[in-house]
Amino acid sequence: MSSEEVLRVGAGMAEPFDAVWCAIEYWESTGSILCMILEHVNVNSELHGRSLLCHAILCNNDEAAEILLRRGANIEFCVRTTDGAEFLPIHLASKRGLLHVLKVLITHKCNLDAQTEKGETPLMLCIIHDHQECFLELINSGADLAARDKDGNTVMEIAKQTGKTAFVYQTVCNVILSGRKLYSSDLQTFSPLHYAAHHGNAEVIRELLKRKEADIDQQDKTGLTAAMIAAQGGQIEAFKVLVFLGANISVKNMEGGDTMKLAEQAGYKDQCEEVLCNAIMAGVLKGADFQEIHFAARKGNCELLDHLLEHGHSVNSLDKYGSTPLMITVREGYPDACKLLLTRGADCHISNTAGETALSLAQKVASKMVEGIILDHIARKVVLTGAQLLKHTKQGKGAPHLKSVKLLSSGVISWGGSKKRNLLCIEACIGASQEFLNNRKNQDAGKNELNLFRVATKNGKEIHFDAAANFSAELWTRGINLLVKETLGSS
């Protein structure tokens, strides 16, 4: 026979039919005539390459098909045409959209995923010929949504190629939401969860995960998870549902990219990061390699940083580059976040793998405000902790003595127990006064001038100290002035 296999043949087309073929085409409502004839005729009789069952399908006679199948008709009879086409009864029913006949074939356990010579399955034929009810019947019955034709096209790719994506999508979603389970022989080819994520259907995602029919971190053939697909597609509501239901955002695809990397590349970084912030606050974010506190630092999110620190995250934890959260806030230029981390115990002196500290990073990125915050913190710590300094006497006329000097939080500089050695500061300055220099000019002290700083006290005295290094003198001066200012402000 030719490839026009769906044409009915009969007396009207001058084909010589015997009684059994006519009994199928010219149907008697009870079917008794067909049953009587079948007592004397082989139920698998053929004519021009077609079986009686094929003829019943072409006649859209589901009752005749039922009788034939009950009497042993070959449900997998293969029709072969002169031009090389090969197909089964279910392909005929699917291609013509014969729903009632299709139901009969399915009831009698036909192969739902049988392929034509081109590898087309009944599902594919329903899509190509726009038979929505038959498509629904097939997927409800367990037809394979991961099938491929001989060109490697999947069911969903064929839907896209033929412009039938809308009806296929709606049908698939309706089936899932009705509580039925879809069948996929290969979840890397077709995963209902990935499909829902691609289309941004949060309701379907919830339903699949509620029924525990899907592994939330299942990867497709390119290593993408449902969360990755939602993130890179800008399906933010779907992404939110996946994250809040436990998706691991640290999973890597085959190219080594994680969820947030893909979101950034696609231009959805900010929206996805907002979801992550909310997930962290809710305590539901999952990701073995995802460092929440470093993420919060990168965002400069003080509320999130405070929340994480309250819940036991280390303020000095290191990322893969050896950077602390403080270093990240410095690099990104977030002064408020820097202040918060410093007050919660961030260490300014830790070096990353590049040998950078928080201070050197601030100087490198030319952020004067952040640099000032860090210097204030270091200076405050230096003066409150105290150190061994050389204290000069008599405005440089006397010999210097090594003293344990520190500044009290009240603004009093102290180097001993007596009242004379505990004086309230007004101001500190780098370098020596002119009187001090004049008194010391014959004592070879000029070479240490840069290490000197002087403190003016409330009782009118000016005291000179010699720090270990110029930077130390700057810190002492900065720290004293900072605390004096705070003391005066509070009073």
C-alpha positions as MATLAB code, in Angstrom:
seq = 'MSSEEVLRVGAGMAEPFDAVWCAIEYWESTGSILCMILEHVNVNSELHGRSLLCHAILCNNDEAAEILLRRGANIEFCVRTTDGAEFLPIHLASKRGLLHVLKVLITHKCNLDAQTEKGETPLMLCIIHDHQECFLELINSGADLAARDKDGNTVMEIAKQTGKTAFVYQTVCNVILSGRKLYSSDLQTFSPLHYAAHHGNAEVIRELLKRKEADIDQQDKTGLTAAMIAAQGGQIEAFKVLVFLGANISVKNMEGGDTMKLAEQAGYKDQCEEVLCNAIMAGVLKGADFQEIHFAARKGNCELLDHLLEHGHSVNSLDKYGSTPLMITVREGYPDACKLLLTRGADCHISNTAGETALSLAQKVASKMVEGIILDHIARKVVLTGAQLLKHTKQGKGAPHLKSVKLLSSGVISWGGSKKRNLLCIEACIGASQEFLNNRKNQDAGKNELNLFRVATKNGKEIHFDAAANFSAELWTRGINLLVKETLGSS';
ca = [
       0.000    0.000    0.000;
       1.085    3.644   -0.401;
       2.042    6.048    2.380;
      -1.493    7.540    2.379;
      -2.294    4.973    5.007;
      -5.083    6.862    6.704;
      -7.511    6.744    3.753;
     -10.518    4.517    4.278;
     -11.122    1.960    1.582;
     -14.417    0.323    0.739;
     -17.073   -0.367   -1.828;
     -17.322    3.301   -2.633;
     -13.695    3.251   -3.802;
     -14.122    0.151   -5.968;
     -12.020   -2.055   -3.688;
     -13.114   -5.695   -3.527;
     -14.163   -6.284    0.111;
     -15.518   -9.496    1.472;
     -18.150   -9.682    4.200;
     -15.923   -9.224    7.278;
     -14.430   -5.960    5.995;
     -17.871   -4.657    5.106;
     -19.193   -5.663    8.525;
     -16.597   -3.352   10.088;
     -17.151   -0.416    7.740;
     -20.927   -0.631    7.539;
     -21.499   -1.166   11.231;
     -24.498   -2.897   12.698;
     -25.098   -1.430   16.150;
     -24.982   -4.674   18.131;
     -21.876   -6.013   16.404;
     -23.524   -9.418   16.104;
     -22.922   -9.640   12.358;
     -19.180   -9.100   12.815;
     -19.079  -11.647   15.634;
     -20.897  -14.198   13.505;
     -18.554  -13.728   10.549;
     -15.480  -13.956   12.798;
     -16.542  -17.489   13.680;
     -15.430  -18.427   10.172;
     -12.706  -15.843    9.426;
      -9.192  -15.310   10.795;
      -9.290  -12.248   13.063;
      -5.845  -11.259   11.719;
      -6.889  -11.365    8.071;
      -5.003   -8.890    5.870;
      -5.846   -6.951    2.731;
      -3.308   -4.855    0.878;
      -1.013   -4.883    3.907;
      -3.659   -3.877    6.444;
      -5.295   -5.971    9.132;
      -8.931   -5.994   10.174;
      -7.934   -3.980   13.264;
      -6.312   -1.316   11.084;
      -9.492   -1.197    9.000;
     -11.600   -0.717   12.146;
      -9.352    2.171   13.186;
      -9.526    3.814    9.761;
     -13.303    3.528    9.999;
     -13.150    5.107   13.497;
     -15.050    2.075   14.758;
     -14.032    1.611   18.370;
     -16.703   -1.060   18.949;
     -15.365   -3.189   16.111;
     -11.825   -2.673   17.412;
     -12.948   -3.887   20.841;
     -14.513   -7.060   19.369;
     -11.440   -7.792   17.245;
      -9.054   -7.357   20.171;
     -11.148   -9.556   22.424;
     -10.956  -12.265   19.784;
      -7.172  -12.043   19.581;
      -6.390   -9.453   16.920;
      -2.700   -8.511   16.857;
      -2.571   -5.134   18.576;
       1.020   -4.621   17.393;
       0.383   -5.468   13.732;
       2.914   -3.519   11.662;
       1.749   -1.885    8.454;
       4.531   -1.488    5.874;
       4.036    0.745    2.869;
       5.767    0.616   -0.502;
       7.723    3.794    0.279;
       9.158    2.370    3.514;
       6.728    3.695    6.117;
       6.104    1.475    9.130;
       3.455    2.021   11.777;
       1.186    0.232   14.233;
      -2.524    0.552   15.020;
      -1.818    3.038   17.826;
      -0.024    5.309   15.359;
      -3.099    5.314   13.114;
      -5.372    6.252   16.004;
      -2.994    8.940   17.288;
      -2.375   10.500   13.896;
      -6.094   10.724   13.119;
      -7.026   11.824   16.649;
      -9.442    8.943   17.222;
      -9.855    9.220   20.982;
     -12.333    6.370   21.528;
     -10.311    3.966   19.410;
      -7.166    5.054   21.222;
      -8.775    4.282   24.570;
      -9.643    0.775   23.350;
      -6.050    0.160   22.261;
      -4.705    1.460   25.578;
      -7.146   -0.728   27.525;
      -5.803   -3.753   25.664;
      -2.227   -2.874   26.669;
      -0.767   -1.683   23.398;
       2.776   -0.313   23.393;
       2.296    3.368   24.223;
       5.793    4.235   23.060;
       5.954    2.237   19.837;
       7.884    4.038   17.100;
       7.296    4.520   13.406;
      10.095    4.147   10.876;
      11.042    7.758   11.745;
      11.044    7.014   15.444;
       7.843    8.955   16.064;
       5.835    7.848   19.081;
       2.050    8.225   19.443;
       2.662   11.258   21.683;
       4.693   12.933   18.968;
       2.025   12.252   16.342;
      -0.636   13.791   18.594;
       1.486   16.924   18.903;
       2.286   17.173   15.200;
      -1.380   16.768   14.211;
      -2.733   18.841   17.118;
      -4.837   16.163   18.786;
      -4.975   17.484   22.336;
      -7.421   14.994   23.819;
      -5.426   12.048   22.520;
      -2.237   13.599   23.873;
      -3.884   13.913   27.289;
      -5.095   10.304   27.165;
      -1.620    9.052   26.341;
       0.226   10.892   29.102;
      -2.484    9.960   31.592;
      -1.872    6.357   30.571;
       1.897    6.580   31.051;
       3.340    7.423   27.638;
       7.028    8.293   27.827;
       7.726   12.039   27.753;
      11.461   11.378   27.412;
      11.177    9.515   24.096;
      13.271   10.653   21.117;
      12.715   10.149   17.425;
      15.459    8.925   15.108;
      16.696   12.488   14.600;
      17.140   12.842   18.355;
      14.182   15.177   18.840;
      12.339   14.896   22.140;
       8.611   15.261   22.662;
       9.070   18.836   23.926;
      11.393   19.767   21.082;
       8.819   18.569   18.568;
       6.186   20.653   20.365;
       8.405   23.710   19.981;
       9.214   22.984   16.336;
       5.548   22.595   15.436;
       4.297   25.565   17.448;
       2.347   23.377   19.860;
       4.200   24.339   23.041;
       1.196   26.086   24.599;
      -1.225   23.170   24.504;
       1.448   20.663   25.519;
       2.497   22.836   28.464;
      -1.061   23.375   29.654;
      -1.894   19.685   29.340;
       1.213   18.562   31.225;
       0.570   21.048   34.044;
      -3.084   20.057   34.330;
      -2.141   16.391   34.611;
       0.371   17.101   37.377;
      -2.038   19.317   39.302;
      -4.742   16.676   39.002;
      -2.540   14.377   41.065;
      -1.437   12.044   38.289;
       2.172   11.043   37.833;
       3.902   11.615   34.512;
       6.243    9.000   33.109;
       9.755    9.785   31.929;
      12.206    7.000   31.202;
      15.105    9.440   31.400;
      14.913   12.373   33.805;
      17.963   13.938   32.177;
      15.957   14.223   28.975;
      12.620   15.189   30.498;
      12.035   16.042   34.136;
       8.631   17.431   35.159;
      10.382   19.554   37.788;
      12.818   21.058   35.282;
       9.946   21.600   32.861;
       7.924   23.479   35.481;
      10.983   25.542   36.460;
      11.644   26.460   32.822;
       8.095   27.765   32.487;
       8.126   29.363   35.943;
       5.151   27.396   37.232;
       5.541   27.655   41.000;
       2.260   25.826   41.654;
       3.380   22.747   39.729;
       6.771   22.820   41.459;
       5.085   22.812   44.859;
       2.821   19.947   43.829;
       5.688   17.789   42.542;
       7.797   18.338   45.640;
       4.846   17.906   47.998;
       4.202   14.490   46.474;
       7.917   13.705   46.676;
       7.935   12.664   43.048;
      11.040   14.660   42.218;
      14.592   15.031   43.479;
      14.889   18.771   43.931;
      18.586   18.688   42.979;
      18.239   16.301   40.018;
      20.515   17.418   37.162;
      19.709   17.229   33.478;
      22.114   16.157   30.725;
      24.018   19.465   30.987;
      24.145   19.382   34.773;
      21.408   21.948   35.332;
      19.133   21.690   38.341;
      15.612   23.086   38.427;
      16.886   26.011   40.531;
      19.538   26.806   37.918;
      16.959   26.753   35.145;
      14.629   29.062   37.063;
      17.469   31.438   37.988;
      18.937   31.794   34.518;
      15.468   32.097   33.012;
      14.435   34.893   35.350;
      11.613   32.792   36.797;
      12.003   34.383   40.214;
       8.846   33.054   41.870;
       9.730   29.516   40.789;
      13.295   30.077   42.004;
      11.979   31.278   45.355;
       9.795   28.188   45.777;
      12.706   25.881   44.958;
      15.089   27.654   47.331;
      12.586   27.718   50.191;
      11.826   24.036   49.657;
      15.489   23.098   49.979;
      17.224   23.390   46.605;
      21.010   23.228   46.944;
      22.362   26.310   45.202;
      25.973   25.090   45.410;
      25.485   22.319   42.842;
      27.710   22.824   39.777;
      26.710   22.216   36.178;
      28.993   20.504   33.653;
      30.817   23.787   33.003;
      31.467   24.393   36.701;
      28.893   27.139   37.163;
      26.565   27.237   40.155;
      23.091   28.707   40.443;
      24.134   32.267   41.233;
      26.805   32.298   38.540;
      24.167   31.419   35.964;
      21.798   34.038   37.387;
      24.524   36.673   37.103;
      25.344   35.716   33.519;
      21.678   35.948   32.580;
      21.188   39.327   34.263;
      19.042   38.154   37.175;
      21.632   38.370   39.940;
      19.923   41.044   42.035;
      16.499   39.391   41.997;
      17.929   35.990   42.891;
      20.131   37.434   45.629;
      17.080   39.019   47.218;
      15.505   35.559   47.354;
      18.651   34.173   48.984;
      18.652   36.930   51.609;
      15.101   36.053   52.574;
      15.937   32.347   52.623;
      18.922   32.943   54.904;
      16.801   34.984   57.289;
      14.248   32.165   57.289;
      16.978   29.596   57.949;
      16.107   27.425   54.946;
      18.959   28.059   52.519;
      20.922   24.970   51.512;
      24.304   24.867   49.844;
      27.326   23.044   51.186;
      29.759   25.411   49.459;
      27.660   28.537   49.835;
      29.095   30.811   52.516;
      26.174   32.795   53.807;
      28.113   35.365   55.816;
      30.396   36.158   52.877;
      27.316   36.532   50.690;
      25.779   38.937   53.215;
      29.049   40.876   53.321;
      29.121   41.089   49.535;
      25.625   42.535   49.624;
      26.477   44.898   52.490;
      23.313   43.691   54.209;
      23.721   44.660   57.862;
      20.472   43.045   58.968;
      21.513   39.757   57.408;
      25.047   39.970   58.807;
      23.712   40.618   62.287;
      21.287   37.706   61.954;
      24.031   35.311   60.880;
      26.393   36.388   63.636;
      23.624   35.942   66.188;
      23.143   32.415   64.869;
      26.728   31.341   65.315;
      28.507   32.241   62.090;
      32.151   33.158   62.586;
      32.929   36.805   61.955;
      36.418   35.820   60.793;
      35.538   32.822   58.606;
      37.531   32.537   55.388;
      36.343   31.930   51.847;
      38.332   30.005   49.233;
      40.526   33.062   48.665;
      41.283   33.459   52.354;
      39.125   36.581   52.604;
      37.082   37.423   55.676;
      33.638   39.038   55.550;
      35.323   42.293   56.589;
      37.645   42.186   53.588;
      34.668   41.706   51.306;
      32.735   44.652   52.753;
      35.878   46.762   52.399;
      36.352   45.713   48.776;
      32.698   46.405   47.992;
      32.752   49.716   49.877;
      30.086   49.212   52.565;
      31.008   51.432   55.560;
      28.041   50.458   57.752;
      28.698   46.755   57.240;
      32.375   47.339   58.073;
      31.425   49.045   61.329;
      29.085   46.219   62.254;
      31.677   43.516   61.633;
      34.338   45.423   63.548;
      32.077   45.859   66.558;
      31.356   42.119   66.436;
      35.030   41.202   66.612;
      36.319   41.193   63.029;
      40.107   40.926   62.899;
      41.716   43.645   60.766;
      45.082   41.921   60.653;
      44.162   38.670   58.865;
      45.790   38.345   55.429;
      44.168   36.628   52.452;
      45.970   34.417   49.919;
      47.139   37.540   48.081;
      48.685   38.919   51.282;
      46.074   41.658   51.614;
      44.537   42.852   54.875;
      41.321   44.783   55.343;
      43.335   48.005   55.658;
      45.497   47.408   52.601;
      42.366   46.593   50.598;
      40.744   49.851   51.699;
      43.848   51.746   50.616;
      43.944   49.803   47.345;
      40.363   50.579   46.360;
      40.789   54.218   47.460;
      37.826   54.170   49.823;
      38.739   56.909   52.291;
      35.603   56.435   54.361;
      36.154   52.705   54.822;
      39.872   53.222   55.394;
      39.032   55.744   58.109;
      36.654   53.305   59.807;
      39.321   50.613   59.928;
      42.030   53.007   61.119;
      39.690   54.292   63.837;
      39.047   50.737   64.984;
      42.740   49.834   65.056;
      43.683   53.100   66.758;
      41.003   52.704   69.404;
      42.231   49.203   70.153;
      45.871   50.362   70.312;
      45.285   53.158   72.835;
      42.833   51.228   75.015;
      45.108   48.183   75.116;
      48.196   50.300   75.765;
      51.875   49.714   74.982;
      55.412   50.357   76.155;
      56.329   53.923   75.125;
      59.235   56.221   75.856;
      57.943   59.164   77.895;
      59.997   62.333   77.681;
      60.355   64.638   80.697;
      60.818   68.375   81.166;
      59.881   69.166   77.551;
      62.802   67.156   76.261;
      65.410   68.369   78.721;
      65.346   65.189   80.819;
      66.146   61.591   79.892;
      63.199   59.564   78.478;
      61.824   56.639   80.489;
      60.029   53.494   79.261;
      56.474   53.498   80.559;
      53.352   51.313   80.151;
      50.980   53.839   78.631;
      47.296   53.460   77.846;
      44.233   55.607   77.387;
      41.181   55.074   79.556;
      37.740   55.207   77.961;
      37.163   58.421   79.926;
      39.882   60.147   77.875;
      42.500   59.989   80.635;
      46.021   59.027   79.554;
      47.693   56.887   82.195;
      51.296   55.730   82.760;
      51.215   55.051   86.491;
      49.114   54.920   89.627;
      49.525   58.482   90.942;
      47.245   61.379   90.090;
      50.109   63.159   88.306;
      50.392   60.213   85.953;
      46.690   60.147   85.022;
      45.790   63.275   83.078;
      42.696   64.132   81.039;
      43.592   64.651   77.383;
      42.409   67.501   75.203;
      44.271   66.731   71.974;
      47.115   64.677   70.521;
      49.406   65.676   67.646;
      52.039   63.933   65.552;
      55.569   65.218   66.045;
      57.255   67.363   68.683;
      56.611   70.937   69.714;
      59.120   73.613   68.792;
      60.099   73.993   72.450;
      60.805   70.247   72.636;
      62.929   70.367   69.493;
      64.907   73.328   70.818;
      65.566   71.520   74.070;
      66.639   68.312   72.262;
      68.665   69.798   69.409;
      71.974   69.040   71.076;
      70.902   65.517   72.169;
      70.831   63.857   68.705;
      67.101   63.109   68.859;
      66.143   64.447   65.464;
      66.387   61.044   63.793;
      63.450   59.791   65.902;
      61.274   62.861   65.374;
      58.729   60.996   63.204;
      58.096   58.520   66.032;
      57.107   61.318   68.383;
      53.636   62.444   69.334;
      52.527   64.875   71.982;
      49.445   65.087   74.158;
      47.909   68.310   75.464;
      46.153   67.806   78.815;
      43.349   69.689   80.497;
      45.667   71.117   83.167;
      47.783   72.811   80.474;
      50.623   70.318   80.259;
      52.118   68.959   77.060;
      53.611   65.463   77.265;
      55.808   63.894   74.579;
      55.941   60.171   73.838;
      58.171   58.181   71.534;
      56.360   55.299   69.781;
      58.043   52.248   68.242;
      57.348   53.405   64.690;
      55.848   56.274   62.774;
      52.654   54.313   62.015;
      52.293   53.540   65.707;
      52.587   57.237   66.531;
      49.841   57.976   63.993;
      47.601   55.355   65.570;
      48.180   56.719   69.070;
      47.366   60.226   67.914;
      44.276   59.074   66.022;
      43.045   56.901   68.886;
      43.468   59.578   71.539;
      41.682   62.232   69.472;
      38.879   59.789   68.638;
      38.200   58.921   72.277;
      38.562   62.535   73.420;
      35.987   63.570   70.825;
      33.622   60.818   71.945;
      34.101   61.766   75.592;
      33.428   65.441   74.937;
      30.417   64.520   72.801;
      28.877   62.322   75.482;
      29.489   64.914   78.192;
];
